[in-house]
Amino acid sequence: MNINHNYERNTFLLWFLTVGVLGVLVGYPVEVLALFLLAYIVFQYRRLQRLYRWSKKSGDHDLPFEDGLFGQISEDIYQSKMQGLAQKDSVKYQLERFKKLISVFPDGVVILSLSNEIKWFNKQASRLLILKKEDTGQLINHLVRHPRFTHFLKNLKSDDAIVIEAPVIDTSWSAEKIEIRVLPYGDDERLLLIRDVTKVERTNQVRKDFVSNASHELRTPLTVMKGYVEMLLASTAEDNVQVGASLRKVDQQVIKMQTMIEELLALSRLEEGKVEAANSLVNVRSVCEQIKSEFKSAANEHQQSLVFDVPSSLNLKGSKGSLLTVLRNLVGNAINYSDENGEIRVGWAINEQGQGQLFVKDTGQGIGARHLSRLTERFYRVAENNIKNKTGTGLGLAIVKHELERHEAHLVIDSQEGEGSCFQCVFPAERIDP
């Protein structure tokens, strides 16, 4: 569009000169020019009003002005409006594509605002959380009433998920367990992902029941075997050295099996929550003194120094038996995986968040980075480091993890090959009574 940008200036000058000459002719030049300027201001103001009203109309494509500065402004506004409409249509198209994609997604998806208001959800989410169309705009925690879910929304962590009981409805189909995960979505929204994990949880429960039942059934025959082995050792070890050595090896294996059975049963009780509440006030220094007396001979045997640096006034809200189990496993591992003349240090520190850190640090061989994320799995062991710990079961750190969860704590492992390891038990500030 070819626009003359000097149109208003030229028109104004032409009229100004014409009116000035007219004023001189009638003998009142100043008064005539004043009236002209007032009329010109009113005229331009009316044009501005017309331009403003047109700019607010979304469906009017006819430009109100085609020349001069007003024409250029009209053209710019028109182009901006067209670009805005094109962008709006593009966003709408992409949003519709996204919703169609999510609608066939096998998992439930809910779009939430930062204040947890429901903006949109697919059919799977409607089925798993029992949501209705009229629930849009409602707070999700008002519709899914579960204490763990409410706590989860208030204390979101990166890439965190929870498994809770699914809402119950009177239909032939109903999920029993659902996994919920929250992910950031855009600048002011979040995605709530819901997955039916009923089959997975049932499989896990079958596994737990099998391990628990098998462990119980194995206790009696192992006890009988150990009794007979001890009886045979007492009656034949002195008469036949070879038979005595063989029986002692059998006795060692029986003890190892008994230890594994007891740890499996303990792990099953922890996973099922069949343990006493961890709400007593425990003096950590007294726990460390007991651990020191238990492992002093083992440390001396390996010519290792066992150092405890824990304040005598430090108390934790928890379970003494549970803390003993945690330290037994961590200190025992440190002794078994450290070289001679090494040092095992048990200490206490407060981090920047005010959380307590009960740590066990050794000067052993260290652990490769690829193993760290799997150390708390059942029976997972680092083969290249398993030199002295021939009697280990691979269940110790799994038990430590679950014992700490009872205290709302977690295990942090810091280790590098050739530089030793540090196992930190991080407790929330609410459980610390210094």
C-alpha positions, -999 to 999 in steps of 0.1 A, spaced: 0 0 0 16 33 -11 10 58 16 19 95 16 33 102 51 32 140 46 -5 141 38 -16 155 72 13 181 72 6 193 37 -32 195 43 -27 214 75 -3 240 59 -27 245 30 -57 251 52 -36 273 76 -25 296 48 -59 297 33 -76 306 66 -48 331 74 -54 349 41 -92 349 47 -86 364 82 -65 392 68 -92 399 42 -119 402 68 -97 421 92 -96 395 121 -66 373 113 -58 362 149 -94 354 158 -100 334 125 -67 314 130 -78 306 166 -111 293 155 -94 273 127 -70 257 152 -98 248 176 -118 232 148 -87 214 136 -81 199 171 -117 187 173 -115 172 138 -83 153 146 -97 141 179 -127 127 162 -104 109 138 -85 94 167 -118 82 182 -127 66 149 -93 49 148 -96 36 184 -131 22 178 -120 4 147 -89 -11 164 -112 -27 190 -133 -45 164 -120 -80 156 -140 -87 125 -137 -53 106 -111 -56 79 -119 -22 61 -92 4 70 -108 36 83 -80 57 67 -59 50 36 -34 79 35 -12 99 58 0 90 93 -35 78 102 -34 55 72 0 41 82 -11 35 118 -43 18 105 -21 -4 83 2 -13 112 -27 -21 135 -43 -42 108 -11 -62 102 -7 -67 140 -43 -79 142 -38 -104 114 -6 -117 129 -23 -121 163 -52 -140 147 -28 -162 129 -8 -169 160 -40 -175 179 -53 -200 153 -19 -217 154 -19 -220 192 -55 -232 191 -46 -258 164 -16 -270 184 -37 -272 216 -63 -292 198 -37 -316 185 -22 -319 220 -56 -327 235 -63 -353 208 -29 -369 215 -34 -369 252 -70 -382 248 -56 -415 234 -27 -416 259 -29 -448 279 -23 -429 312 -44 -402 328 -34 -366 323 -47 -336 342 -35 -300 335 -33 -280 367 -26 -244 375 1 -235 400 -27 -232 426 -38 -268 418 -70 -258 399 -81 -283 372 -79 -268 337 -83 -299 316 -82 -337 319 -85 -367 295 -108 -397 297 -83 -419 315 -79 -393 342 -116 -391 345 -118 -428 350 -89 -432 374 -97 -402 396 -135 -402 390 -136 -367 376 -165 -350 358 -167 -322 333 -181 -298 360 -150 -304 381 -130 -282 358 -119 -252 378 -120 -271 411 -90 -278 433 -77 -313 427 -69 -319 464 -106 -312 472 -117 -340 448 -89 -365 455 -90 -366 493 -60 -386 504 -35 -374 531 -5 -386 512 -16 -370 480 -22 -336 497 12 -338 513 27 -348 479 13 -316 463 26 -294 491 61 -309 490 68 -315 454 103 -328 444 119 -332 410 107 -363 393 89 -377 424 59 -400 424 36 -416 449 14 -447 449 -20 -444 466 -53 -462 467 -75 -453 438 -110 -438 445 -136 -465 447 -167 -466 425 -195 -491 421 -187 -504 387 -174 -537 372 -140 -520 365 -120 -502 392 -83 -496 397 -70 -505 432 -36 -487 431 -26 -456 411 8 -439 406 7 -401 405 35 -379 391 36 -341 387 57 -325 359 62 -288 351 42 -276 320 47 -242 306 53 -211 329 22 -213 351 8 -249 347 17 -284 357 9 -319 343 -5 -345 367 2 -380 353 -19 -409 366 -11 -445 359 -29 -477 369 -4 -498 388 -28 -524 402 -11 -553 384 24 -541 393 14 -537 430 -2 -572 430 29 -587 415 50 -570 442 27 -582 469 29 -618 456 67 -615 456 67 -601 491 43 -628 503 64 -655 487 97 -642 503 80 -639 537 63 -673 536 94 -691 521 116 -675 548 93 -686 576 92 -722 562 130 -723 559 137 -712 595 127 -746 610 147 -769 588 177 -746 591 174 -747 629 173 -785 628 203 -787 604 223 -764 627 214 -785 657 226 -817 640 257 -801 627 267 -788 661 260 -823 676 282 -839 649 309 -813 655 309 -820 692 311 -858 687 334 -862 657 356 -831 653 383 -844 677 384 -879 662 385 -870 625 401 -836 615 389 -838 579 353 -845 589 355 -817 615 367 -792 589 338 -802 565 312 -798 593 325 -764 602 321 -753 566 285 -766 566 279 -748 599 292 -715 584 268 -719 554 239 -727 577 247 -695 597 248 -675 565 214 -689 554 199 -681 588 213 -646 586 197 -641 552 164 -655 564 163 -632 593 172 -602 571 145 -611 546 119 -614 573 130 -580 588 128 -564 553 93 -579 548 81 -564 581 96 -530 572 79 -530 537 46 -540 552 48 -515 580 46 -542 607 70 -524 631 67 -502 662 63 -465 658 96 -445 656 86 -417 679 108 -423 710 136 -399 720 169 -417 714 203 -406 725 225 -411 695 258 -411 715 246 -441 735 237 -459 702 272 -452 689 288 -465 721 269 -498 717 280 -501 681 316 -493 691 316 -522 716 301 -546 691 326 -538 663 358 -530 683 372 -565 680 364 -567 642 381 -533 636 412 -544 656 413 -576 637 417 -556 605 440 -531 622 415 -503 615 407 -473 637 370 -468 646 363 -432 655 330 -418 668 324 -380 667 289 -375 679 277 -349 705 268 -365 738 236 -343 740 223 -353 706 189 -369 706 167 -381 677 130 -387 676 129 -423 664 135 -460 673 167 -471 691 165 -506 676 161 -491 641 191 -468 645 212 -497 658 203 -517 627 212 -488 604 246 -483 621 253 -520 623 249 -524 586 269 -492 577 298 -497 601 299 -534 592 302 -527 555 328 -500 562 350 -525 581 346 -553 555 353 -530 525 382 -510 539 418 -520 538 441 -526 568 452 -495 587 422 -477 574 398 -454 593 361 -457 598 346 -424 612 310 -421 625 300 -384 628 272 -359 629 267 -326 610 239 -301 602 235 -291 565 224 -258 550 187 -268 551 189 -275 589 188 -313 583 208 -337 605 234 -359 588 246 -390 607 274 -403 585 297 -433 582 329 -425 563 356 -450 554 390 -450 535 382 -481 515 382 -489 479 353 -467 469 324 -475 446 320 -468 409 294 -441 400 274 -467 379 267 -487 410 255 -459 434 219 -458 423 214 -495 428 232 -501 461 199 -502 481 183 -529 459 179 -563 473 209 -586 468 227 -560 447 264 -562 453 295 -547 437 313 -578 425 348 -561 421 347 -549 457 334 -581 472 367 -595 485 365 -597 523 327 -596 527 321 -632 518 294 -636 544 273 -606 533 238 -612 520 233 -580 499 203 -570 520 219 -546 544 215 -513 525 180 -523 515 172 -526 552 189 -493 560 168 -475 533 135 -488 548 146 -481 584 154 -445 575 121 -441 557 104 -449 591 122 -418 603 112 -397 573 149 -398 564 169 -409 534 203 -423 525 228 -403 505 258 -421 491 290 -403 481 318 -424 468 346 -425 442 367 -454 433 400 -453 452 389 -425 475 366 -442 500 329 -438 507 306 -417 528 271 -430 537 249 -401 550 216 -407 569 198 -374 564 171 -367 591 145 -339 589 150 -310 613 118 -318 631 133 -351 645 165 -335 659 167 -326 696 203 -313 700 
